[in-house]
Amino acid sequence: MSLREAILHRVRGHGPDELRGVIEDSIGNAEVTLPGLGVLFEIIWQHSAPEDQQRMVEALHGELQKSSS
């Protein structure tokens, strides 16, 4: 089983509140959780409309500009 498959297997069947908990527990924690967030973001990205993808890119860009100042 690949890492992507293992992550999807772990969260499959979770409700929205449980998924939110997984995300919130992973943010700011050990770097070992980053691949899981990447897999979840991949799903979000693939199923987002182009205008939503653009908003995500703009939000990320804006935050990166703040942190580099």
PyRosetta script that sets phi, psi and omega in degrees:
from pyrosetta import init, pose_from_sequence

init()
pose = pose_from_sequence("MSLREAILHRVRGHGPDELRGVIEDSIGNAEVTLPGLGVLFEIIWQHSAPEDQQRMVEALHGELQKSSS")
pose.set_psi(1, 131.3)
pose.set_omega(1, 178.8)
pose.set_phi(2, -74.6)
pose.set_psi(2, 165.7)
pose.set_omega(2, 177.5)
pose.set_phi(3, -59.4)
pose.set_psi(3, -43.7)
pose.set_omega(3, 179.2)
pose.set_phi(4, -59.2)
pose.set_psi(4, -46.7)
pose.set_omega(4, 179.9)
pose.set_phi(5, -63.1)
pose.set_psi(5, -40.4)
pose.set_omega(5, 179.6)
pose.set_phi(6, -63.3)
pose.set_psi(6, -41.1)
pose.set_omega(6, 179.8)
pose.set_phi(7, -66.2)
pose.set_psi(7, -45.2)
pose.set_omega(7, 179.2)
pose.set_phi(8, -63.9)
pose.set_psi(8, -38.9)
pose.set_omega(8, 177.7)
pose.set_phi(9, -61.8)
pose.set_psi(9, -38.9)
pose.set_omega(9, -177.7)
pose.set_phi(10, -64.9)
pose.set_psi(10, -35.1)
pose.set_omega(10, -174.2)
pose.set_phi(11, -104.4)
pose.set_psi(11, -10.0)
pose.set_omega(11, 179.7)
pose.set_phi(12, -59.9)
pose.set_psi(12, 134.0)
pose.set_omega(12, 179.9)
pose.set_phi(13, 91.0)
pose.set_psi(13, -7.9)
pose.set_omega(13, 176.4)
pose.set_phi(14, -71.5)
pose.set_psi(14, 144.7)
pose.set_omega(14, 173.5)
pose.set_phi(15, -80.5)
pose.set_psi(15, 171.9)
pose.set_omega(15, -179.9)
pose.set_phi(16, -55.1)
pose.set_psi(16, -41.9)
pose.set_omega(16, -179.9)
pose.set_phi(17, -65.6)
pose.set_psi(17, -39.0)
pose.set_omega(17, 178.5)
pose.set_phi(18, -67.2)
pose.set_psi(18, -40.8)
pose.set_omega(18, 177.7)
pose.set_phi(19, -63.3)
pose.set_psi(19, -41.7)
pose.set_omega(19, 177.0)
pose.set_phi(20, -60.1)
pose.set_psi(20, -42.3)
pose.set_omega(20, 178.2)
pose.set_phi(21, -61.1)
pose.set_psi(21, -43.0)
pose.set_omega(21, 178.1)
pose.set_phi(22, -59.6)
pose.set_psi(22, -46.2)
pose.set_omega(22, -179.3)
pose.set_phi(23, -63.8)
pose.set_psi(23, -50.3)
pose.set_omega(23, -177.3)
pose.set_phi(24, -64.7)
pose.set_psi(24, -36.3)
pose.set_omega(24, 177.8)
pose.set_phi(25, -68.4)
pose.set_psi(25, -27.7)
pose.set_omega(25, -177.5)
pose.set_phi(26, -82.5)
pose.set_psi(26, -31.6)
pose.set_omega(26, -176.8)
pose.set_phi(27, -69.5)
pose.set_psi(27, 127.6)
pose.set_omega(27, 177.5)
pose.set_phi(28, 80.4)
pose.set_psi(28, 1.2)
pose.set_omega(28, 178.5)
pose.set_phi(29, -92.0)
pose.set_psi(29, -163.3)
pose.set_omega(29, -178.8)
pose.set_phi(30, -56.8)
pose.set_psi(30, 149.3)
pose.set_omega(30, -178.8)
pose.set_phi(31, -62.4)
pose.set_psi(31, -17.5)
pose.set_omega(31, 179.4)
pose.set_phi(32, -62.7)
pose.set_psi(32, -21.7)
pose.set_omega(32, 179.8)
pose.set_phi(33, -82.6)
pose.set_psi(33, -12.8)
pose.set_omega(33, -176.1)
pose.set_phi(34, -61.3)
pose.set_psi(34, -40.5)
pose.set_omega(34, 177.0)
pose.set_phi(35, -59.5)
pose.set_psi(35, -37.2)
pose.set_omega(35, 178.5)
pose.set_phi(36, -63.7)
pose.set_psi(36, -43.0)
pose.set_omega(36, 177.1)
pose.set_phi(37, -64.0)
pose.set_psi(37, -35.6)
pose.set_omega(37, 178.0)
pose.set_phi(38, -63.5)
pose.set_psi(38, -42.1)
pose.set_omega(38, 178.5)
pose.set_phi(39, -64.6)
pose.set_psi(39, -43.4)
pose.set_omega(39, 179.4)
pose.set_phi(40, -65.4)
pose.set_psi(40, -40.2)
pose.set_omega(40, 178.0)
pose.set_phi(41, -64.8)
pose.set_psi(41, -37.6)
pose.set_omega(41, 178.1)
pose.set_phi(42, -57.1)
pose.set_psi(42, -43.0)
pose.set_omega(42, 179.2)
pose.set_phi(43, -64.9)
pose.set_psi(43, -45.2)
pose.set_omega(43, 178.6)
pose.set_phi(44, -58.7)
pose.set_psi(44, -47.5)
pose.set_omega(44, -177.3)
pose.set_phi(45, -61.1)
pose.set_psi(45, -46.6)
pose.set_omega(45, -177.0)
pose.set_phi(46, -64.4)
pose.set_psi(46, -25.4)
pose.set_omega(46, -176.5)
pose.set_phi(47, -110.2)
pose.set_psi(47, 18.5)
pose.set_omega(47, 178.0)
pose.set_phi(48, -103.7)
pose.set_psi(48, 145.4)
pose.set_omega(48, 175.5)
pose.set_phi(49, -67.2)
pose.set_psi(49, 153.5)
pose.set_omega(49, -179.6)
pose.set_phi(50, -53.1)
pose.set_psi(50, -37.4)
pose.set_omega(50, 179.9)
pose.set_phi(51, -68.8)
pose.set_psi(51, -32.9)
pose.set_omega(51, 175.9)
pose.set_phi(52, -71.1)
pose.set_psi(52, -37.7)
pose.set_omega(52, 175.8)
pose.set_phi(53, -61.6)
pose.set_psi(53, -42.0)
pose.set_omega(53, 179.6)
pose.set_phi(54, -63.3)
pose.set_psi(54, -40.8)
pose.set_omega(54, 177.8)
pose.set_phi(55, -62.6)
pose.set_psi(55, -40.0)
pose.set_omega(55, 178.5)
pose.set_phi(56, -63.8)
pose.set_psi(56, -43.4)
pose.set_omega(56, 179.3)
pose.set_phi(57, -62.8)
pose.set_psi(57, -43.4)
pose.set_omega(57, -179.9)
pose.set_phi(58, -65.5)
pose.set_psi(58, -39.9)
pose.set_omega(58, 177.7)
pose.set_phi(59, -63.9)
pose.set_psi(59, -44.5)
pose.set_omega(59, 178.8)
pose.set_phi(60, -62.8)
pose.set_psi(60, -46.1)
pose.set_omega(60, 179.4)
pose.set_phi(61, -59.4)
pose.set_psi(61, -45.4)
pose.set_omega(61, 179.8)
pose.set_phi(62, -61.1)
pose.set_psi(62, -42.4)
pose.set_omega(62, 179.5)
pose.set_phi(63, -68.8)
pose.set_psi(63, -36.3)
pose.set_omega(63, 177.9)
pose.set_phi(64, -67.5)
pose.set_psi(64, -35.2)
pose.set_omega(64, 177.6)
pose.set_phi(65, -66.2)
pose.set_psi(65, -38.3)
pose.set_omega(65, 177.8)
pose.set_phi(66, -63.3)
pose.set_psi(66, -43.6)
pose.set_omega(66, -174.6)
pose.set_phi(67, -74.7)
pose.set_psi(67, -18.0)
pose.set_omega(67, 179.5)
pose.set_phi(68, -92.0)
pose.set_psi(68, -4.2)
pose.set_omega(68, -178.5)
pose.set_phi(69, -83.2)
pose.dump_pdb("model.pdb")
